[in-house]
Amino acid sequence: MPDTRDLAYQDYLEGMKYKDIAKKYGVSLSAVKSWAARYWKKESCNPATKKVATKRKDQKIITEEVDQVMGNNGLTDKQRLFCLCYIRCFNATKAAIKAGYSAETAYSIGFENLKKPEIKAEIERLKQSRLNRELLSEDDLFQKYMDIAFSDMTDYASFGPGGVVLKDSGQVDGTLITEVKEGKAGVSVKLADRMQALKWLTDRYTSFNPEQQARIDKYKAETAKVEAENKERAGGEQPGDDGFLEALNGSVAKDWADED
């Protein structure tokens, strides 16, 4: 059974926009951007030999896990896909949506699935298989930093003239949240530091295509303009470094090249 990301990749090859892919499969726009950066555009961002080796390794791992789950006759197709998706994000709601359940019922179904003995056992078996294979791979770290770099506040709250409404904790990736607090001004949510994530990525990935390099130049120009305006407002004094330029220095188009 094809993974949601693989199905979305076919739409990407046919020219479908990221926001349309996200809507079609019930995932966030940042998730689609992450897929594109990590998998779909990988060929243009990494040396060929390393790309082929990593791709084969990923395909082997995915194939092994799919074969294991498909051999479990006690689960339905959706339940099998739910298990595979869950061990990648550990979020029941997201896994339910990726498995094909509607966004309206994903939270309740995800919660119910985790309580079913046969599904719980399958998930535990898959998790143990991963732990036995590797405790924490470079790909795991890469994906986590990609998730942080592409984190979108609209995945956690909706806001407009009527105010701000936080989404239920079961519908978001809590691993990207560093702080939630309630004060006199209301509830605030703080996400992991995007600039640190971008710096980590750019320290390790420095080969980019012309389109990505053009985006670097664009961000550099925009940043220089903002700096000049801030300096002028401050009466000629140089404003403090907030780390933004450091993250942009060199090549960070990889992290923004995937717009809709």
KEKE-3310 file (N, C-alpha, C; in steps of 0.2 Angstrom, whole numbers, plus 5000, padded with zeros to 4 digits):
npx = (5004:5004:5012:5006:5014:5021:5010:5007:5018:5017:5007:5014:5024:5016:5014:5005:5001:5009:5000:4988:4991:4992:4979:4972:4977:4975:4984:4996:5002:5016:5021:5020:5029:5041:5042:5045:5057:5065:5064:5058:5065:5078:5088:5093:5100:5110:5126:5127:5131:5129:5116:5110:5113:5107:5094:5091:5093:5083:5072:5073:5071:5058:5051:5053:5046:5033:5030:5030:5019:5009:5008:5000:4986:4976:4972:4964:4965:4966:4969:4982:4989:4988:4996:5009:5010:5009:5021:5030:5027:5021:5009:4993:4981:4986:4991:4980:4973:4982:4981:4969:4957:4944:4947:4938:4934:4946:4953:4946:4945:4959:4962:4954:4960:4972:4969:4965:4969:4975:4980:4988:4998:5004:5009:5019:5027:5032:5039:5048:5056:5062:5069:5078:5085:5091:5095:5094:5095:5104:5095:5083:5087:5088:5076:5068:5074:5071:5057:5056:5062:5052:5041:5025:5015:5001:4998:4995:4987:4972:4969:4962:4951:4942:4949:4960:4962:4967:4973:4967:4977:4979:4979:4991:5009:5017:5030:5037:5034:5040:5036:5021:5010:5000:4995:4991:4988:4983:4984:5000:5010:5025:5036:5049:5066:5068:5078:5090:5088:5088:5101:5108:5105:5110:5124:5127:5122:5126:5125:5117:5103:5101:5088:5086:5097:5094:5084:5091:5098:5087:5082:5093:5094:5082:5084:5095:5089:5079:5088:5094:5084:5080:5092:5092:5080:5085:5093:5106:5113:5120:5109:5106:5112:5101:5103:5097:5103:5114:5109:5105:5116:5127:5120:5104:5093:5087:5079:5068:5064:5053:5040:5022)
npy = (4994:5011:5024:5039:5050:5046:5045:5058:5063:5059:5068:5080:5078:5080:5093:5099:5111:5115:5119:5114:5100:5098:5100:5090:5078:5080:5086:5097:5112:5115:5102:5096:5104:5101:5087:5089:5096:5087:5074:5075:5085:5081:5076:5087:5093:5086:5076:5064:5051:5049:5052:5042:5031:5034:5035:5021:5015:5021:5017:5003:5001:5006:4997:4985:4988:4990:4977:4970:4975:4973:4959:4957:4950:4953:4966:4980:4988:5002:5003:4996:5006:5016:5012:5012:5026:5031:5028:5036:5049:5049:5055:5053:5059:5065:5053:5046:5054:5054:5041:5040:5043:5055:5072:5077:5067:5062:5064:5057:5044:5041:5041:5031:5020:5018:5012:5000:4983:4975:4984:4992:4983:4980:4992:4994:4983:4987:4999:4993:4986:4996:5002:4992:4992:5004:5017:5031:5039:5048:5053:5054:5065:5075:5076:5080:5093:5099:5099:5109:5120:5122:5125:5131:5143:5143:5130:5128:5137:5147:5163:5179:5193:5190:5186:5174:5157:5143:5127:5110:5100:5087:5088:5093:5094:5091:5090:5101:5112:5122:5129:5133:5145:5153:5170:5186:5193:5183:5166:5160:5152:5145:5141:5129:5135:5142:5148:5142:5129:5131:5135:5124:5115:5122:5122:5109:5106:5112:5113:5119:5122:5133:5140:5139:5146:5159:5162:5163:5175:5184:5184:5189:5202:5207:5206:5215:5227:5229:5229:5241:5250:5249:5254:5267:5271:5270:5280:5280:5270:5254:5240:5227:5210:5198:5185:5181:5185:5177:5164:5165:5167:5162:5148:5146:5143:5131:5129:5137:5135:5129:5134:5138)
npz = (5000:4995:5003:5011:5008:4996:4987:4987:4981:4968:4963:4965:4955:4944:4944:4954:4966:4982:4992:4987:4987:5001:5005:4999:5005:5018:5026:5034:5027:5029:5032:5019:5012:5019:5015:5002:5002:5009:5002:4989:4981:4983:4975:4968:4978:4984:4983:4970:4973:4987:4988:4982:4989:5002:4998:4994:5006:5014:5007:5008:5022:5024:5015:5022:5034:5029:5023:5035:5042:5032:5033:5044:5047:5055:5055:5047:5030:5032:5046:5046:5038:5047:5058:5052:5049:5061:5068:5063:5066:5078:5082:5085:5079:5067:5061:5058:5049:5038:5036:5029:5036:5039:5042:5052:5060:5064:5076:5086:5081:5080:5094:5098:5091:5096:5108:5105:5106:5096:5087:5095:5099:5086:5084:5094:5091:5079:5083:5092:5083:5075:5085:5088:5076:5074:5086:5085:5070:5057:5048:5056:5064:5055:5049:5060:5063:5051:5052:5063:5057:5047:5054:5057:5063:5061:5061:5074:5079:5075:5069:5068:5064:5074:5085:5093:5092:5099:5094:5097:5108:5103:5090:5085:5083:5097:5100:5094:5101:5114:5125:5134:5140:5152:5154:5160:5148:5141:5133:5128:5115:5112:5100:5094:5092:5076:5069:5074:5070:5056:5055:5059:5049:5037:5040:5037:5024:5009:4996:4982:4970:4955:4957:4971:4975:4970:4979:4990:4988:4987:5000:5007:5002:5006:5020:5022:5018:5028:5039:5036:5037:5051:5057:5053:5059:5072:5074:5067:5074:5075:5075:5086:5084:5079:5076:5064:5052:5053:5051:5038:5031:5018:5012:5012:5005:5003:5014:5011:4998:4995:4992:4990)
capx = (5000:5008:5012:5003:5020:5022:5005:5008:5024:5015:5004:5020:5027:5011:5013:5001:5004:5009:4994:4983:4993:4991:4972:4970:4978:4973:4990:4998:5007:5023:5022:5021:5036:5046:5043:5048:5064:5069:5063:5057:5071:5084:5092:5097:5103:5115:5130:5123:5132:5126:5109:5107:5114:5102:5088:5091:5092:5076:5067:5073:5068:5051:5049:5053:5040:5027:5029:5028:5012:5004:5007:4996:4979:4971:4970:4961:4970:4967:4973:4989:4992:4988:5002:5015:5011:5010:5028:5034:5025:5019:5003:4987:4977:4990:4992:4973:4972:4986:4978:4963:4951:4942:4949:4933:4934:4953:4955:4942:4947:4966:4962:4951:4964:4978:4967:4963:4975:4979:4984:4993:5003:5007:5014:5024:5031:5036:5044:5054:5060:5066:5074:5083:5089:5095:5092:5093:5098:5105:5089:5079:5089:5087:5068:5066:5076:5066:5050:5057:5063:5046:5035:5020:5010:4994:4997:4994:4982:4969:4968:4959:4947:4938:4953:4965:4959:4972:4970:4968:4984:4980:4980:4997:5015:5019:5037:5040:5032:5045:5033:5014:5009:4994:4996:4986:4987:4980:4988:5005:5013:5032:5039:5057:5070:5069:5085:5095:5087:5091:5109:5110:5104:5115:5130:5128:5120:5128:5125:5110:5102:5100:5082:5087:5102:5091:5080:5096:5099:5081:5082:5099:5092:5077:5087:5099:5084:5076:5093:5096:5078:5081:5098:5090:5076:5089:5098:5112:5116:5119:5105:5109:5111:5096:5104:5094:5108:5119:5106:5104:5123:5129:5115:5098:5087:5085:5074:5063:5063:5047:5034:5016)
capy = (5000:5017:5029:5046:5054:5043:5047:5066:5064:5059:5074:5085:5077:5082:5100:5101:5116:5112:5120:5109:5093:5098:5100:5084:5073:5082:5087:5104:5115:5114:5095:5095:5108:5096:5081:5091:5098:5081:5069:5076:5089:5079:5075:5093:5096:5082:5072:5058:5044:5049:5052:5035:5026:5036:5033:5014:5013:5023:5012:4996:5002:5007:4991:4980:4990:4989:4970:4967:4977:4969:4952:4956:4949:4955:4973:4982:4992:5009:5002:4995:5012:5020:5010:5014:5033:5033:5027:5041:5056:5048:5059:5049:5062:5065:5047:5044:5058:5051:5034:5041:5045:5062:5077:5079:5061:5059:5064:5052:5038:5040:5040:5024:5015:5017:5008:4993:4979:4973:4990:4994:4977:4981:4998:4992:4979:4992:5003:4989:4984:5002:5003:4987:4993:5010:5021:5038:5040:5055:5055:5056:5072:5079:5077:5085:5100:5101:5101:5115:5125:5124:5125:5136:5145:5142:5123:5127:5142:5151:5170:5184:5199:5188:5184:5169:5151:5137:5120:5105:5097:5081:5089:5097:5091:5094:5090:5107:5117:5123:5133:5135:5148:5158:5176:5191:5194:5177:5160:5160:5146:5146:5135:5128:5141:5141:5150:5137:5124:5133:5136:5117:5113:5125:5120:5102:5106:5118:5113:5121:5123:5140:5142:5140:5152:5165:5164:5166:5182:5188:5185:5193:5209:5209:5207:5221:5233:5229:5232:5248:5254:5249:5258:5274:5273:5270:5286:5278:5265:5247:5236:5221:5204:5193:5178:5180:5185:5171:5159:5166:5168:5156:5145:5143:5142:5124:5129:5141:5135:5125:5138:5136)
capz = (5000:4995:5009:5009:5005:4990:4983:4986:4976:4961:4962:4964:4948:4939:4944:4958:4971:4988:4996:4985:4990:5008:5006:4996:5009:5025:5030:5034:5021:5032:5031:5012:5011:5022:5011:4996:5004:5011:4998:4982:4978:4986:4969:4966:4984:4987:4979:4968:4977:4994:4987:4980:4995:5007:4995:4995:5013:5016:5003:5012:5029:5022:5012:5028:5039:5025:5023:5041:5043:5027:5035:5049:5044:5060:5054:5040:5027:5035:5052:5044:5036:5053:5062:5048:5049:5068:5071:5060:5069:5085:5083:5083:5074:5060:5058:5056:5043:5033:5034:5025:5039:5038:5047:5057:5065:5065:5083:5090:5078:5082:5101:5099:5088:5101:5113:5102:5108:5090:5084:5100:5098:5080:5084:5099:5087:5074:5087:5094:5077:5074:5091:5087:5070:5076:5091:5082:5064:5055:5045:5061:5066:5049:5049:5066:5061:5045:5055:5066:5052:5043:5058:5055:5069:5059:5063:5081:5081:5070:5071:5063:5068:5080:5090:5092:5094:5099:5092:5102:5108:5100:5083:5084:5085:5103:5101:5092:5106:5119:5130:5133:5147:5152:5158:5160:5141:5137:5132:5123:5113:5109:5096:5095:5088:5069:5067:5076:5066:5050:5055:5059:5042:5033:5042:5034:5017:5006:4988:4980:4963:4954:4960:4978:4976:4969:4985:4995:4986:4989:5007:5009:5000:5011:5026:5021:5018:5035:5043:5035:5040:5058:5058:5052:5065:5078:5074:5065:5078:5072:5079:5089:5080:5082:5074:5058:5047:5053:5048:5031:5028:5015:5008:5016:5000:5004:5019:5009:4991:4994:4993:4986)
cpx = (5004:5007:5009:5008:5021:5017:5005:5013:5022:5011:5009:5023:5023:5010:5008:5004:5004:5003:4988:4984:4991:4983:4969:4971:4977:4979:4992:5003:5014:5025:5024:5028:5042:5047:5046:5055:5068:5069:5063:5062:5078:5090:5096:5101:5109:5119:5126:5125:5129:5119:5106:5108:5109:5095:5086:5090:5085:5071:5067:5070:5060:5048:5048:5047:5033:5025:5027:5021:5007:5003:5003:4989:4974:4969:4967:4966:4971:4971:4980:4992:4993:4994:5008:5016:5012:5017:5032:5033:5023:5013:4997:4982:4980:4990:4985:4971:4976:4984:4972:4957:4950:4945:4945:4933:4941:4955:4952:4945:4955:4966:4960:4956:4970:4976:4965:4970:4979:4983:4990:4999:5007:5012:5020:5029:5036:5041:5050:5059:5064:5071:5080:5088:5094:5091:5090:5097:5099:5098:5083:5080:5087:5080:5066:5068:5072:5060:5050:5057:5057:5040:5031:5015:5003:4993:4994:4988:4979:4968:4965:4955:4944:4942:4957:4962:4965:4969:4971:4975:4985:4980:4986:5003:5018:5026:5041:5038:5037:5041:5025:5012:5003:4995:4990:4984:4984:4985:4993:5008:5020:5034:5047:5060:5071:5076:5090:5094:5089:5098:5111:5110:5109:5122:5132:5126:5121:5128:5118:5109:5101:5094:5083:5092:5099:5087:5085:5097:5094:5081:5087:5097:5087:5079:5091:5095:5081:5082:5094:5090:5079:5087:5096:5085:5079:5094:5105:5116:5115:5115:5108:5108:5107:5097:5101:5099:5113:5116:5105:5111:5125:5123:5109:5092:5084:5079:5068:5061:5056:5041:5028:5016)
cpy = (5006:5021:5036:5050:5052:5045:5055:5067:5064:5065:5080:5084:5080:5089:5103:5106:5113:5113:5115:5102:5093:5097:5093:5078:5074:5083:5095:5106:5114:5107:5093:5099:5104:5090:5083:5093:5091:5075:5071:5080:5087:5078:5081:5096:5092:5078:5066:5052:5044:5049:5045:5030:5028:5034:5025:5012:5015:5018:5005:4996:5002:5001:4986:4982:4988:4981:4967:4969:4973:4962:4951:4956:4951:4962:4975:4986:4999:5008:5000:5002:5017:5019:5013:5022:5035:5033:5032:5048:5055:5053:5055:5052:5063:5059:5044:5048:5055:5044:5034:5042:5053:5066:5078:5073:5059:5059:5058:5045:5036:5038:5032:5019:5013:5013:5001:4989:4977:4978:4992:4989:4978:4987:4997:4987:4983:4996:4999:4987:4990:5003:4998:4988:4999:5015:5028:5039:5047:5058:5057:5063:5077:5081:5081:5092:5103:5103:5107:5121:5127:5125:5132:5137:5143:5135:5123:5132:5145:5158:5174:5190:5196:5185:5178:5163:5145:5131:5115:5101:5090:5082:5092:5092:5094:5094:5097:5113:5117:5126:5134:5138:5152:5164:5180:5193:5189:5171:5162:5154:5148:5140:5135:5134:5139:5143:5145:5131:5125:5133:5128:5114:5116:5124:5113:5102:5112:5118:5114:5123:5131:5143:5144:5146:5158:5167:5166:5173:5186:5189:5189:5200:5211:5211:5214:5227:5234:5232:5239:5253:5255:5253:5265:5276:5274:5276:5285:5273:5258:5243:5230:5215:5199:5186:5177:5180:5179:5165:5159:5166:5161:5154:5142:5142:5136:5124:5133:5140:5131:5129:5136:5140)
cpz = (5000:5001:5006:5005:4998:4985:4982:4981:4969:4959:4961:4957:4943:4939:4949:4964:4977:4992:4994:4987:4997:5009:5004:5001:5016:5029:5030:5029:5023:5031:5023:5010:5014:5018:5005:4997:5005:5006:4990:4978:4980:4981:4968:4972:4987:4982:4977:4972:4984:4993:4986:4986:5000:5004:4996:5002:5016:5013:5006:5018:5028:5020:5018:5032:5035:5025:5029:5043:5039:5029:5041:5047:5049:5059:5047:5037:5030:5042:5051:5042:5042:5057:5058:5049:5056:5071:5068:5063:5076:5087:5080:5078:5067:5057:5055:5050:5037:5031:5030:5029:5038:5044:5053:5062:5066:5072:5087:5088:5080:5089:5102:5096:5093:5107:5111:5103:5101:5087:5089:5100:5092:5081:5089:5095:5082:5078:5089:5088:5075:5079:5090:5081:5071:5081:5088:5076:5062:5052:5050:5063:5061:5049:5054:5065:5056:5048:5059:5062:5048:5047:5056:5060:5067:5060:5070:5083:5075:5073:5066:5067:5074:5086:5088:5096:5094:5097:5097:5102:5104:5092:5081:5086:5091:5104:5098:5096:5112:5126:5129:5140:5146:5157:5158:5153:5137:5137:5126:5121:5110:5106:5096:5090:5081:5067:5069:5072:5059:5050:5055:5052:5037:5034:5039:5027:5014:4999:4986:4973:4962:4957:4967:4979:4975:4975:4990:4994:4988:4996:5010:5008:5005:5018:5027:5022:5025:5040:5043:5038:5047:5060:5058:5057:5071:5079:5071:5068:5075:5077:5081:5084:5083:5080:5067:5052:5047:5050:5041:5028:5025:5010:5012:5011:5001:5009:5017:5002:4990:4995:4988:4980)
residu = (MET:PRO:ASP:THR:ARG:ASP:LEU:ALA:TYR:GLN:ASP:TYR:LEU:GLU:GLY:MET:LYS:TYR:LYS:ASP:ILE:ALA:LYS:LYS:TYR:GLY:VAL:SER:LEU:SER:ALA:VAL:LYS:SER:TRP:ALA:ALA:ARG:TYR:TRP:LYS:LYS:GLU:SER:CYS:ASN:PRO:ALA:THR:LYS:LYS:VAL:ALA:THR:LYS:ARG:LYS:ASP:GLN:LYS:ILE:ILE:THR:GLU:GLU:VAL:ASP:GLN:VAL:MET:GLY:ASN:ASN:GLY:LEU:THR:ASP:LYS:GLN:ARG:LEU:PHE:CYS:LEU:CYS:TYR:ILE:ARG:CYS:PHE:ASN:ALA:THR:LYS:ALA:ALA:ILE:LYS:ALA:GLY:TYR:SER:ALA:GLU:THR:ALA:TYR:SER:ILE:GLY:PHE:GLU:ASN:LEU:LYS:LYS:PRO:GLU:ILE:LYS:ALA:GLU:ILE:GLU:ARG:LEU:LYS:GLN:SER:ARG:LEU:ASN:ARG:GLU:LEU:LEU:SER:GLU:ASP:ASP:LEU:PHE:GLN:LYS:TYR:MET:ASP:ILE:ALA:PHE:SER:ASP:MET:THR:ASP:TYR:ALA:SER:PHE:GLY:PRO:GLY:GLY:VAL:VAL:LEU:LYS:ASP:SER:GLY:GLN:VAL:ASP:GLY:THR:LEU:ILE:THR:GLU:VAL:LYS:GLU:GLY:LYS:ALA:GLY:VAL:SER:VAL:LYS:LEU:ALA:ASP:ARG:MET:GLN:ALA:LEU:LYS:TRP:LEU:THR:ASP:ARG:TYR:THR:SER:PHE:ASN:PRO:GLU:GLN:GLN:ALA:ARG:ILE:ASP:LYS:TYR:LYS:ALA:GLU:THR:ALA:LYS:VAL:GLU:ALA:GLU:ASN:LYS:GLU:ARG:ALA:GLY:GLY:GLU:GLN:PRO:GLY:ASP:ASP:GLY:PHE:LEU:GLU:ALA:LEU:ASN:GLY:SER:VAL:ALA:LYS:ASP:TRP:ALA:ASP:GLU:ASP)
# end
